Amino acid sequence: MGRAKTTRRLVLIVEDDAELRALIVALFEDSDLEVVECESAEAALAVMLLRGLDAAMIFADIRLSGAMDGVDLAREAKMRWPHLTVVLTSGTGGELQHLPPGVIYLSKPWQPLEVLRLAEQAKLSAQQRKIYGR
């Protein structure tokens, strides 16, 4: 008998600073999540359009280069994938009143264990949706 194919859940890291993005990716090195790096909100949306059903979480900076910022990405992601965990981060808090409902905000500097805890919760939530067909 063949085994059922298990899909690893994705976490999208959306950060335009290459060094910071590499540090965040390293944080997930020992997790069982597949990490996809994106340097813009537009790139993240392209990945989501192809693999959105596999995604557990988007972890994005609010300030991004490109036409869209992290808030725009969060708004679009929550509209298309309402159960997706979206975590935005920033060193400034001025954008907080514009966050879409259900988006989690972590101010910089955030604690690595907090990010990993949120990712684990997102993964479990995504697995439950798959099991129950939601």
Steps between C-alpha positions, in 0.01 A plus 500: 500500500621850421522770759285806476703801400533742788546862411725709719336820605653823373607806688566801281767739623445838337785741571683728258818516711697193385703467822195519726312260273788250528489526880127434505540204264772360730252520787285242321794274411403223744124527451298265283365792301608571145637853488446717194690828486349803330649845474172671412128477564447443128731196505320365806162533330634317195611211724165502679309484172695186410527336842255677729332179611833378640571821692476518876637847564630820345760684708558841344653836573256787469742715305592333173640627172262476208150622433350308793603513864442236766157639593390475135629142491318413823175653372517305173603175672224518761244577230603198288603261779307615810625221727867561417717623786656832403761657726629850429802655664650846510732717700242777495143471622339769285326254266314310772165672454493384137553128560233270356294300752667180616854609419756455778750778565844449658715805562871481432702369661277195531588189693600201282308255720184706458533481120555123516201461735277691257628286211427180689147620581450596135619157385264321738211720395571431132514125567163515680343685206631231264364219720158660535486633146492869592 
